[in-house]
Amino acid sequence: MSYSKNISRIFYSLAAIFILLFAFFSLKEMHNISGWFLMAFFFSIAFAFRGSKTLKGLSYTMMILGAVSIAMYHPQYFKTIGDYKLSALIIPLLQLIMFGMGTELSLKDFANVIKMPKGIIIGVVGHYIIMPLVGFTVASLFHFPNEIAAGIILVGCCPSGLASNVMSYLARANLALSVSVTTISTILAPFLTPLLMRWLGGSFVEINFWSMVWDITKIVILPVTAGLAFHYLIHGKFKWLDKAMPLLSMGGIAFIITIITAAGRDNLLKVGALLIVATLIHNLAGYFFGYWSARILKFTEKDSRTIALEVGMQNAGLASGLALSMGKLATAGLAPAIFGPVMNVTGSTLASWWHNRIPKEDIEEEKKKSKVEIQISST
């Protein structure tokens, strides 16, 4: 038995102990104590999952759930430090995350637009049509308070997120297409997100179009541009910094979700279960309509998987930042805070399922290679 499996067993055992302690103290209504054990359970499960190839992708999501759980039980720790409001860190953290995205881009990614225009156009158009309309439909059907409903629509109007690129890689999809769709949808966000939000969300909350344009520009476009410049000027010269950026991005997203959860804790207790259901429907509908719209348009299996993931996975962090800029973090910010962990769970599950099902075109390509190798060896 490998060392990693031994470590995993230890953490699974700890998780079992922690969840029993959580149940015990919860039954005793000692919630100030039970919350810490729930957090310890999720963190233990996260470390246990690291020893499994199948479950490893869910490790980060478990850690986010652990942070969210303690924010629900003890929100006071994540609202302020002295007189300083922790919500003030959300915009700088998002800018850092977008800068990290920029450092991973190159001009080759933009050149892909010329190589595969059809896939990118369908991916971007599908993303900005399907998710906003599904978000509006879900928000209307569930009859949430206006500002919470606006948050669901806001998530739908944002560009696709970096997580879609990781999931596309795991799903044996077209990674180049995924990166290109994410890049183009992000560049278009300052124009399309405010426009769609004003059209679909304007009946729920007041939308200042130009203010949102500027907010997206300073949160997304300027940091991504700076990251792209970094890629060509400094990238590779400081290897520790290259390795640190993904970790900083992951930590930043977890911290943002924790702050939003603490800020909106009272509202979450009222609509939390329904909002999770609404968010799950929104997310899964994106995968479904994205995949089948691509198949109907005669895309290959790999490209269809890519478009499904690009349509269904949103930049929930950006939606959180926009909710903060609107002054509605505790209401409109709730749907983005839930959407992030939900899409990581569903995206990882879908990617794992697809990973075990090799696309038909890859199988045919392998057969062609085998035939060529046989012909070469026989001559």
C-alpha positions in Angstrom: 0.0 0.0 0.0 1.4 3.4 -1.0 2.1 6.2 1.4 -0.6 8.4 -0.1 -3.2 5.7 0.5 -2.1 5.3 4.2 -2.4 9.1 4.6 -5.8 9.0 2.9 -7.0 6.3 5.4 -5.9 8.4 8.3 -7.8 11.5 7.0 -10.9 9.4 6.3 -10.8 8.1 9.9 -10.4 11.7 11.2 -13.4 12.8 9.0 -15.5 10.0 10.5 -14.6 11.2 14.0 -15.2 14.8 13.2 -18.7 14.2 11.6 -19.7 12.2 14.7 -18.6 15.0 17.0 -20.4 17.5 14.8 -23.6 15.4 15.1 -23.2 15.0 18.9 -22.7 18.7 19.6 -25.5 19.7 17.2 -27.9 17.4 19.0 -26.8 19.1 22.3 -27.5 22.5 20.5 -23.9 23.5 21.2 -23.6 25.2 17.8 -20.6 27.3 18.7 -18.6 24.1 19.0 -20.2 22.0 16.4 -19.4 24.4 13.5 -15.6 23.8 14.1 -16.0 20.1 13.8 -18.0 20.4 10.5 -15.2 22.5 9.1 -12.6 19.9 10.3 -14.7 17.2 8.6 -14.6 18.9 5.2 -10.9 19.7 5.5 -10.2 16.1 6.4 -12.2 14.8 3.5 -10.3 17.2 1.2 -7.0 15.8 2.3 -8.3 12.2 2.0 -9.4 12.8 -1.5 -5.9 13.8 -2.5 -5.0 10.1 -2.5 -7.6 9.2 -5.1 -7.2 9.9 -8.8 -11.0 9.9 -9.2 -11.7 12.2 -6.2 -8.7 14.4 -6.3 -10.4 17.0 -8.4 -13.0 17.5 -5.6 -10.4 18.3 -2.9 -10.5 22.0 -3.5 -14.3 22.1 -3.5 -14.3 20.3 -0.1 -11.9 22.9 1.3 -14.3 25.7 0.1 -17.2 23.9 1.8 -15.2 23.8 5.0 -14.5 27.5 4.8 -18.2 28.2 4.0 -19.4 26.1 6.9 -17.4 28.0 9.5 -18.5 31.3 7.9 -22.1 30.1 8.4 -21.6 29.3 12.1 -19.2 32.1 12.9 -19.8 34.9 10.4 -18.3 37.6 12.7 -14.8 36.3 12.0 -15.2 37.0 8.3 -16.9 40.4 8.2 -14.4 42.8 9.9 -11.0 42.9 11.5 -11.2 45.8 13.9 -12.7 48.6 11.8 -11.6 47.1 8.5 -14.3 45.5 6.4 -13.0 42.3 4.8 -15.3 42.8 1.8 -12.9 45.5 0.7 -10.5 42.7 -0.3 -12.8 41.2 -2.9 -12.0 43.5 -5.8 -8.2 43.4 -5.3 -8.4 39.6 -5.0 -10.4 39.3 -8.2 -7.9 41.6 -10.0 -5.1 39.3 -8.8 -7.0 36.2 -10.1 -7.6 37.9 -13.5 -3.9 38.9 -13.6 -3.1 35.2 -13.0 -5.3 34.3 -16.0 -3.5 36.8 -18.1 -0.1 35.3 -17.3 -1.3 32.0 -18.7 -2.4 33.5 -22.0 -0.3 34.1 -25.1 -0.9 35.6 -28.5 -1.2 32.0 -29.8 -4.5 31.7 -27.9 -5.8 34.7 -29.9 -4.5 33.1 -33.1 -6.8 30.2 -32.5 -9.7 32.4 -33.4 -8.6 32.3 -37.0 -8.0 28.5 -36.9 -11.4 27.5 -35.4 -13.8 30.5 -35.8 -17.0 28.4 -35.9 -16.3 26.7 -32.6 -15.4 29.9 -30.8 -18.4 31.8 -32.3 -20.8 29.0 -31.2 -19.2 28.7 -27.8 -19.3 32.4 -27.1 -22.8 33.1 -28.6 -24.2 30.0 -26.8 -22.7 31.1 -23.5 -24.1 34.6 -23.7 -27.6 33.4 -24.9 -28.2 30.2 -22.9 -27.0 31.1 -19.5 -28.6 34.6 -19.2 -31.9 33.3 -20.5 -31.9 30.2 -18.2 -30.8 32.4 -15.3 -33.8 34.8 -16.0 -36.2 31.8 -16.2 -35.0 30.2 -13.0 -35.0 33.5 -11.1 -38.6 34.2 -12.3 -39.9 30.7 -11.5 -38.6 30.5 -7.9 -40.0 33.9 -6.9 -36.9 34.9 -4.9 -36.6 38.4 -3.4 -35.7 40.8 -6.2 -32.0 41.3 -5.3 -31.4 37.6 -4.8 -33.1 36.9 -8.1 -30.9 39.5 -9.7 -27.8 37.6 -8.4 -28.9 34.5 -10.4 -29.2 36.5 -13.6 -25.9 38.2 -12.9 -24.1 34.9 -12.7 -25.7 33.9 -16.1 -24.6 37.2 -17.7 -20.9 36.8 -16.8 -18.2 35.2 -19.0 -17.0 31.6 -18.6 -14.4 30.9 -15.9 -11.0 29.4 -15.7 -12.3 26.2 -14.2 -13.9 25.3 -17.6 -10.3 25.0 -19.1 -9.3 22.6 -16.4 -12.5 20.5 -16.8 -12.1 20.5 -20.6 -8.6 19.0 -20.2 -9.9 16.3 -17.8 -12.9 15.6 -20.0 -10.7 14.8 -23.1 -12.2 17.8 -24.8 -10.7 20.5 -27.1 -8.5 22.5 -24.7 -7.4 25.0 -27.3 -11.0 25.7 -28.1 -11.8 26.0 -24.4 -9.1 28.5 -23.7 -10.1 30.5 -26.8 -13.8 30.7 -25.8 -12.9 31.7 -22.2 -10.6 34.4 -23.5 -13.0 35.9 -26.1 -16.0 35.7 -23.7 -13.9 37.5 -21.1 -12.9 40.3 -23.5 -16.5 40.8 -24.5 -17.7 40.9 -20.9 -17.4 44.7 -20.4 -20.0 45.2 -23.2 -22.2 42.1 -23.1 -22.6 41.6 -19.3 -23.9 45.1 -18.5 -26.1 45.0 -21.7 -27.7 41.6 -20.8 -28.0 42.5 -17.1 -29.8 45.7 -17.9 -32.1 43.9 -20.3 -32.9 40.8 -18.1 -32.1 42.0 -14.6 -33.4 45.6 -14.9 -36.8 44.6 -13.7 -35.4 43.2 -10.5 -32.8 45.9 -9.5 -31.6 49.2 -10.9 -28.6 48.7 -13.3 -26.1 51.5 -14.0 -24.8 50.4 -17.4 -21.7 52.5 -17.6 -20.7 51.9 -14.0 -20.8 48.2 -14.6 -18.8 48.6 -17.8 -16.1 50.3 -15.8 -16.3 47.8 -13.0 -15.7 44.9 -15.4 -12.9 46.8 -17.2 -11.0 47.4 -14.0 -11.7 43.9 -12.5 -11.1 41.9 -15.7 -9.6 43.7 -18.8 -6.9 45.8 -17.1 -5.5 42.9 -14.9 -5.7 40.4 -17.8 -3.8 42.9 -20.1 -1.2 43.4 -17.3 -0.9 39.6 -17.0 -0.4 39.2 -20.7 2.4 41.7 -20.6 3.9 39.9 -17.7 3.8 36.7 -19.7 6.1 38.1 -22.4 8.3 40.3 -20.2 8.9 38.4 -17.0 7.2 34.9 -17.2 9.7 32.2 -16.5 12.3 34.5 -14.9 10.8 34.0 -11.5 9.7 30.3 -11.3 8.5 30.6 -7.7 6.1 33.3 -8.9 4.8 31.2 -11.8 4.0 28.4 -9.3 2.5 30.7 -6.8 0.0 32.4 -9.1 -2.4 29.4 -9.4 -2.3 28.8 -5.6 -3.0 32.5 -5.0 -5.9 32.3 -7.4 -7.4 29.3 -5.6 -6.9 30.8 -2.2 -8.4 34.1 -3.4 -11.6 32.4 -4.7 -12.0 30.5 -1.5 -11.6 33.7 0.6 -14.1 35.6 -1.6 -16.7 32.9 -1.2 -16.2 32.8 2.6 -16.6 36.6 2.9 -19.8 36.6 0.8 -21.2 33.7 2.8 -20.5 35.5 6.1 -22.1 38.7 4.8 -25.2 37.0 3.5 -25.6 34.4 6.2 -29.0 35.5 7.4 -30.4 35.6 3.9 -28.9 32.2 3.2 -30.7 30.7 6.2 -34.0 31.9 4.7 -33.5 30.8 1.0 -30.3 28.6 1.1 -31.8 25.3 0.1 -34.0 26.7 -2.6 -31.1 28.8 -3.9 -28.9 25.7 -4.1 -31.6 23.9 -6.2 -32.0 27.0 -8.5 -28.3 27.3 -9.0 -27.9 23.5 -9.7 -30.7 23.8 -12.3 -29.0 26.8 -13.9 -25.6 25.1 -14.0 -26.9 21.7 -15.4 -29.1 23.4 -18.0 -25.9 25.1 -19.3 -24.2 21.8 -19.8 -27.2 20.2 -21.4 -28.1 23.0 -23.8 -24.4 23.7 -24.6 -23.7 20.1 -25.5 -26.8 19.4 -27.6 -26.7 22.7 -29.4 -23.2 21.8 -30.5 -24.2 18.2 -31.5 -27.2 19.6 -33.5 -24.8 21.8 -35.4 -22.6 18.8 -36.3 -19.7 19.5 -34.0 -17.4 16.6 -33.0 -17.7 14.9 -29.6 -14.6 16.7 -28.3 -15.8 20.1 -29.4 -19.3 19.4 -28.0 -17.9 18.6 -24.6 -15.9 21.8 -24.7 -18.9 24.0 -25.6 -21.0 22.2 -22.9 -18.4 23.1 -20.2 -17.8 26.6 -21.5 -21.5 27.3 -21.5 -22.2 25.8 -18.1 -19.3 27.1 -16.1 -19.3 30.8 -15.2 -16.9 33.3 -13.7 -18.7 33.4 -10.4 -15.9 35.5 -8.9 -16.6 38.3 -11.3 -20.3 38.2 -10.4 -19.4 38.5 -6.8 -17.3 41.5 -7.4 -20.1 43.2 -9.4 -22.6 42.4 -6.6 -20.2 44.2 -4.2 -19.8 47.2 -6.6 -23.6 47.4 -6.7 -23.7 47.5 -2.9 -25.7 44.2 -2.8 -23.1 41.7 -1.6 -25.3 40.1 1.0 -28.2 39.5 -1.5 -27.1 39.6 -5.2 -23.8 38.1 -4.1 -25.3 34.9 -2.7 -26.0 33.1 -6.0 -22.4 33.6 -7.2 -21.1 32.3 -3.9 -23.2 29.1 -4.3 -22.6 28.7 -8.0 -18.8 28.4 -7.6 -18.7 25.3 -5.4 -21.7 23.8 -7.2 -20.2 24.1 -10.7 -16.9 22.6 -9.4 -18.7 19.5 -8.1 -20.8 19.0 -11.2 -18.0 20.0 -13.6 -15.6 17.5 -11.9 -18.2 14.8 -12.0 -19.0 15.4 -15.7 -15.3 15.6 -16.7 -14.5 12.4 -14.8 -17.4 10.6 -16.6 -16.3 11.9 -20.0 -12.6 11.1 -19.2 -13.5 7.4 -19.1 -15.3 7.6 -22.5 -12.8 8.3 -25.2 -14.2 10.5 -28.0 -14.9 8.6 -31.3 -12.5 10.9 -33.2 -9.6 10.0 -30.8 -10.2 6.3 -31.3 -10.2 6.7 -35.1 -7.0 8.7 -34.9 -5.4 6.0 -32.8 -6.4 3.4 -35.4 -4.9 5.4 -38.2 -1.6 5.7 -36.3 -1.6 2.0 -35.6 -2.1 1.3 -39.3 0.7 3.6 -40.3 3.1 2.0 -37.7 2.2 -1.5 -39.0 2.9 -0.4 -42.6 6.2 1.2 -41.6 7.3 -1.9 -39.6 6.3 -4.3 -42.5 8.4 -2.4 -45.1 
